[in-house]
Amino acid sequence: MKEPILRFENIELYYDHVYALKGVSLEINEGETVALIGANGAGKSSILRAITGLQPLTKGEIYYQGKRLDGTSPDEIVKNGIAMVPEGRRVFPYMSIKDNLLMGAFTRTDKADIARTLEMVLGRFPRLKERYSQSAGTLSGGEQQMMVIGRALMAKPKLLLLDEPSLGIAPKLVQDIARSIVEINRDEKVSVLLVEQNSRMALRISHRAYAMATGEVALDGQSADLLEDDRIKRLYLGGEV
């Protein structure tokens, strides 16, 4: 059986002696979109911080493409093919859309291939092409989210981490962003880990999902099955898309 692209083994993570993750094991297979759903404080973003090296583990191991990932520096993690779209977008507001996008390719030196990736990103997000020379701060929240997803794609990742991409976005643009996540996974062959409070949207566009509760995995399974699970419906399905 093929090794998952990402695997957590019994992860524990603490902030000032308060646990954020306790005994978490999960995996993402190559080519999958996997959703992490749950309320604020459930541990979803802590999983992303563990993957990206922003928070050291207290216990457990993380494997990426079969090799230990925990203990690797954040810049090496990006070079190894993991890119993250942070919560809250975090654009460079006074820089142009073009320069914001090119910031995502800072680890790359292959100019011709960078140009091809840029062309792909602009083709996927036509609004960015229309506003290419504008300052990023002039974009709407949804357009900024498209841009930071495009910026992450400029790193040419094998695994894309998305932290609450629908947060604070108009419903129509949430649909556009959800569609783009499906297309990126399908067309660019990028595996996706989607952290999302809009559980309905996350389950509709993912292959599998883990439902988090107080730092632990409460439920997991195929997303289509979880959409029909009464426990998931009762606890998590508040969002609409």
N, C-alpha and C positions, 0 to 999 in steps of 0.2 A: 504493500500500500504506500502511496506517495506521501512523503513528509508534508505536513501543513506548512504554509508559508510563515505562520506565526503560531506559537504555542505557549500558553501560560501553564506552569506546573506549581500548584499550591502556593500562590502568591499571597504574601502578607505585606502590608504597607501601613506605616504609622506616621501621624503628624503629632509631634509633641506628646507621645505616649497614648494618643487616641487613635484607634485603628480606623483606617479608611477602606482597606481591603483585608479580608480574612479568609484564607484558604480558597482563593479563586483559581480555578482551572478552566481554560477555554482554548479554542483554536479557530483559526481561519484557514481554510483551504485555498490553494491557488485558484484565482478566478472567481472567488465568491464575493458577495456583499453580505457582511454580517452586521446586524444591528445590536446595539446595546441600549436597552430602554430602562426607564425607572425614574423615580422622582429626584428632585434636588437632594444632594447629600447621599445618594445611594451608592456612589463609588465609581460612576461612569467616567468622569473626567480624570479620576485618579488612575484608572487603567491607561489612559492616554499618556499621563505624566510618567508612568512606569515604562511604557514602551519607548518614549522619546528621551529617556535618561534624565528627565527634569526632577525626578524624585527617586532616591535610592530605595531598593527593596529592603524590607526587614527580614524576609524569608522567601524562599522559593526561587524559581528559575524561569527565564524567558528565552525561548529559542526562536530565531528568525532564519528561515531557509536551512534549518537543521543545525545552526551554530548558536552558541550562547550570545545573547544580546545584552542582558543586564550587565552593567559595568562599563559599557561602551559609551564614549563621549557623544553628546548630541550632534556635533558636526559630522562625526564618523557615521552615525545612524542615518543622517541625510544622504551621505555619500553611498551608503549601502542600499539605498532605494526606498527609504521610508519618508514620506512627506506628510505634514500635518497642516490642516486648516483650522486655526484656533477659534474658540468662541469669541464673539465680539468683533470679528473681521480684522482689526489691527492693520489698517492700510497706512501707507505713507501719504497723508492727505495733500501735501504741497507738490508731490511728484506726479508726473504724468502717468496715465494708465500704462503706456509703453514701458516706462522705467520701473513701475511697480511690478509688472510682469517679469521683466528681465532680472529683477532681484531674486526671483525664484530659481534662476539658473546659475547662481553664484558659484556652485561647486563644479560646474561644467566648463570645459575648454573647447569643445567641438563646435565652432561657430556655425558651420553649415547645418549641423543637426539641431542646434539651438534655433536657427531661423526656421527650420521645418516644424519644430515643436511650437514655436510662436504662431506660425501659420495655422496649425491645427487648433490651437487655443482660440484664435480669433474666428476661425470657422465655426467652432462650437458655441461661441458666445458673440453673435453678431453685434450686440449692443456695445461691446467693448471696442469693436472695430470702428463703429460709427463715432465713438467718442475718444478715439485713440490718443489724441494729443491733449485732452482735457486733464485737469488736475483730478486726482482720485477723490478728493474731498467734495467735489461737485456732484458725485454720483449718488443715486438713491441707495438705501440700505441693501436692497436686493441686487442692484448692479454691483455694489462693492463686494457682496458675497460671491457673485459670479467671478469677479476679478481675483479674489483671494483663492478661489478654487483653481482658476487659471494659473495663478502664480505658483501654486503647489504643483500643478502639472508640468510647469517649466523645469522642474527638477527631474522629470522623466521617472517618476516613482514606479516601483513594483507594488507597493502597498500605500494606499491613501487613507489617512486618518481624518475624519470630519467630526468636529466638535460643535454640536447644536447648529447646523447650517440654516435651519428654518427660524431661528430665534429673532424676533423683531422684524420679520419680513412680511410684506403684504401677501395675502393668500394667493393671488394670481402668480406672483413671482416664486412662491414656495413650490407651486406646481412646476414651474420652469426649472427650478433648481433640482427638484426630485427627478425630473425627466433627464436632466444632464448627468446626474449621478448614475442612473441606469445606463445611459449611453457610454459614459466613460468606462464603466465596468465591462460593458459588452464590446465596445469598439476598440478601446485602447488596451484591453486585457489587463486592467489594473484591478488588483484585489482591493476591497474597500471595507474599512471598519467605521461604521456610522453610529455616533453617539447622538441620541435624539430624544427630546421630551415629547415630540409629536409622534407618539407611538404608532398611531394608525398609519401615518405616512411611512415611517421607518419599516413597519412590517410589510407594507405593500410593495416596497421597492427592494427588499433584501431577500436573500435565499434562506438564511437561518438567523436566529436571534437569541440573545440572552437577556432575561429580565433580572435586573439588579434590585436588591433590597438591603439596606444597611450594610453595605460592604461585601455582600455575598451574592452568589448566583441563586436566585429563587426558582427560576424556571428556564428551560432552554429547549429548542427544537426547531423544526421547520417553520418559517415565518407564516406560511399559509395556514398551518395547523394552529399556531398560536393566535392568529386573528380570530379563530372560532372557539378558542378556549375560554370558558366562562370566567376563570380566575383572571386571565389577562383582560378580558372585557370589563370586569368589575374594577380592577385596580389601575389599569394603565390607559385604556382607550378613551382619552378625553379629547385628543387633538383631531382635527379634521384636515383633509387635503382633497 
